[in-house]
Amino acid sequence: MKNIPINNFFIGDDKLTVICGPCVIESEKQTLQAAKTLKKIFEDSPFNFIFKSSYDKANRLSIDSFRGPGLEHGLEILQKVKDQYNLPILTDVHSEEEAIKAAAICDMLQIPAFLCRQTDLTITASNTKKPINIKKGQFMSPFDMKNIIEKVKSTGNENILVTDRGSCFGYNNLVSDFRAIPIMQDFGHPVCFDVTHSLQQPGGMGKQTGGSNKYAEHLAKAAVAVGVNAIFIEAHENPKLAKSDSATMISFDELPYLLNKLAKIHEALR
């Protein structure tokens, strides 16, 4: 399996990597405080840590939904996170222009699930030579992701992480098939499981996506037990007040407990 270099560690080696942070940048103060809190939490865990937050939530159900500070200001805030806390940064990109600008700051670029088949976006992001995290679309089988991986590799970029985030199951619901993890690992690249977004009920609250974070622990433990290489889980100081994905994020207070559970499972596998 091709390991992915990120700062001073690798995604895909014996150590589990956790991608974590608030879903969206709500303000500079909130984001910096979140980074400070999460850095402390992960210093006490056995896992690699990548900070994640979005400058723009472009794929929203309603025109009234909060989207974030936008590309320019959002990247400025992520740069401050790097400068102040020396953390590797991941954010999602939605266009070729965004990919180029985000690559100047971020350590890893993420192709959102809804955009995973957008060839021009994928090629441009890959050409930045930054590691790429591609989320499997809810509408795609894990077998189909081999074609997306080949798009990235066509640019010479081999640093590819593939993320499962559940599959559409009727209306307003997702289901996680954990066979997807070994299926996609067989393509030769590390695989991540997105706990938070697998808990979603798309459009389940009328003008916004619903979900249930009480199942976060169950899905995360299952993914680690299956042998996933990375876990993606969004967290917030107070999920009920979060401006995006409030139903599925977990709180900073709950995170250490969950990480401890995952560490025990991961160590047992080793």
Residue pairs with C-beta under 8 A, 6 or more apart in sequence:
1 12
1 185
1 188
1 189
1 190
1 229
2 12
2 158
2 159
2 160
2 188
2 189
2 190
3 10
3 11
3 12
3 13
3 190
4 10
4 11
4 12
4 131
4 159
4 160
4 161
4 189
4 190
5 131
5 159
6 17
6 48
6 50
6 88
6 107
6 108
6 131
7 88
7 107
9 15
9 17
9 48
11 17
11 48
11 131
11 161
11 190
11 229
11 230
12 189
12 190
12 229
14 270
15 46
15 47
15 48
16 46
16 47
16 48
16 224
16 228
16 229
16 230
16 231
16 262
16 266
17 47
17 48
17 49
17 50
17 192
17 229
17 230
17 231
18 42
18 45
18 47
18 48
18 49
18 50
18 230
18 231
18 232
18 233
18 259
19 50
19 52
19 90
19 133
19 192
19 230
19 231
19 232
19 233
20 38
20 42
20 49
20 50
20 51
20 52
20 232
20 233
20 234
20 235
20 255
21 34
21 35
21 38
21 51
21 52
21 53
21 234
21 235
22 30
22 31
22 34
22 53
22 234
22 235
22 236
22 242
22 249
23 53
23 54
23 57
23 196
23 234
23 236
23 242
23 244
23 245
23 249
24 53
24 54
24 57
24 66
24 67
24 68
24 243
24 244
25 31
25 53
25 54
25 55
25 68
25 69
25 74
25 77
25 78
26 66
26 68
26 242
26 243
27 69
28 77
28 80
30 237
31 53
31 77
31 78
31 81
32 77
32 80
32 81
32 84
33 237
34 53
34 235
34 236
34 237
34 252
35 51
35 81
35 84
35 85
35 87
36 84
36 85
37 237
37 252
38 49
38 51
38 235
38 252
38 255
39 49
39 51
39 85
39 87
41 252
41 255
41 256
41 259
42 49
42 259
44 256
45 256
45 259
45 260
45 263
46 263
46 266
46 267
47 259
47 262
47 263
49 87
49 88
50 87
50 88
50 89
50 90
50 107
50 108
51 81
51 85
51 87
51 88
51 89
51 90
52 89
52 90
52 91
52 110
52 232
52 234
53 78
53 91
54 68
54 74
54 91
54 92
54 244
55 68
55 69
55 70
55 71
55 73
55 74
55 75
55 77
55 78
55 91
56 67
56 68
56 69
56 70
56 71
56 74
56 94
56 98
57 65
57 66
57 67
57 68
57 244
58 67
58 94
58 112
59 94
59 112
59 114
59 115
60 67
61 202
61 203
61 207
61 208
61 209
62 207
62 208
64 207
65 207
65 208
65 244
66 243
66 244
68 74
68 244
69 77
71 98
71 101
71 102
74 91
75 91
75 101
75 102
75 104
75 105
75 106
78 89
78 91
78 105
78 106
79 105
81 87
81 89
82 88
82 89
82 105
88 107
88 108
89 105
89 106
89 107
89 108
90 106
90 107
90 108
90 109
90 110
90 133
91 102
91 106
91 109
91 110
92 109
92 110
92 111
92 112
93 99
93 102
93 109
93 110
93 111
93 121
93 125
94 112
94 115
94 121
95 121
96 120
96 121
96 124
99 109
99 121
99 124
99 125
99 128
100 124
100 128
102 109
103 109
103 125
103 128
103 130
106 130
107 130
107 131
108 130
108 131
108 132
108 133
108 161
109 125
109 128
109 130
109 131
109 132
109 133
110 132
110 133
110 134
110 135
111 118
111 121
111 122
111 125
111 132
111 133
111 134
111 135
112 135
113 135
113 136
113 137
113 138
113 165
113 197
114 137
115 121
116 122
116 134
116 135
116 136
116 137
116 140
116 145
116 148
117 137
117 140
117 148
119 151
122 132
122 134
122 148
122 151
122 152
123 151
123 154
123 155
125 132
126 132
126 151
126 152
126 154
126 155
126 157
127 155
127 157
129 157
130 159
131 159
131 160
131 161
132 152
132 157
132 159
132 160
132 161
133 161
133 162
133 163
133 192
134 145
134 148
134 149
134 152
134 160
134 161
134 162
134 163
135 163
135 165
135 194
135 197
136 142
136 144
136 145
136 162
136 163
136 164
136 165
136 180
136 184
138 165
138 166
138 167
138 168
138 174
138 202
139 167
139 168
140 167
141 167
142 164
142 177
142 179
142 180
142 183
142 184
143 183
145 162
145 184
145 187
146 187
148 162
149 160
149 162
149 187
149 189
152 160
153 160
160 189
161 189
161 190
161 191
161 192
161 229
161 230
162 184
162 187
162 189
162 190
162 191
162 192
163 191
163 192
163 193
163 194
163 230
163 232
164 176
164 180
164 181
164 184
164 191
164 192
164 193
164 194
164 198
165 174
165 193
165 194
165 197
165 198
165 232
166 174
166 175
166 176
166 194
166 197
166 198
166 200
167 174
167 175
167 176
167 177
168 174
168 202
169 175
172 201
172 202
172 203
172 204
172 210
173 201
173 202
173 204
174 197
174 198
174 199
174 200
174 201
174 202
176 193
176 198
176 219
176 222
178 222
178 223
178 226
180 191
181 191
181 193
181 223
181 226
181 227
181 228
182 226
182 227
184 191
185 191
185 227
185 229
190 229
190 230
191 228
191 229
191 230
192 228
192 229
192 230
192 231
192 232
193 219
193 220
193 223
193 228
193 230
193 231
193 232
194 232
194 233
195 216
195 219
195 220
195 223
195 231
195 232
195 233
196 213
196 216
196 232
196 233
196 234
196 245
196 248
196 249
196 250
197 232
197 245
197 248
198 219
199 211
199 212
199 213
199 215
199 216
199 219
199 247
199 248
200 209
200 210
200 211
200 245
200 247
200 248
201 209
201 210
201 211
201 212
201 247
202 209
203 209
203 210
204 210
204 211
205 247
209 245
209 247
210 247
211 245
211 247
211 248
212 247
212 248
213 239
213 247
213 248
213 249
213 250
216 233
216 248
216 250
216 258
217 258
217 261
220 231
220 233
220 258
220 261
220 262
221 261
221 262
221 265
223 231
224 231
224 262
224 265
224 266
224 269
225 265
225 269
227 269
231 262
233 250
233 255
233 258
234 245
234 248
234 249
234 250
235 249
235 250
235 251
235 252
235 254
235 255
236 242
236 246
236 249
236 250
236 251
236 252
237 251
237 252
238 251
239 246
239 247
239 248
239 249
239 250
239 251
240 246
242 249
250 258
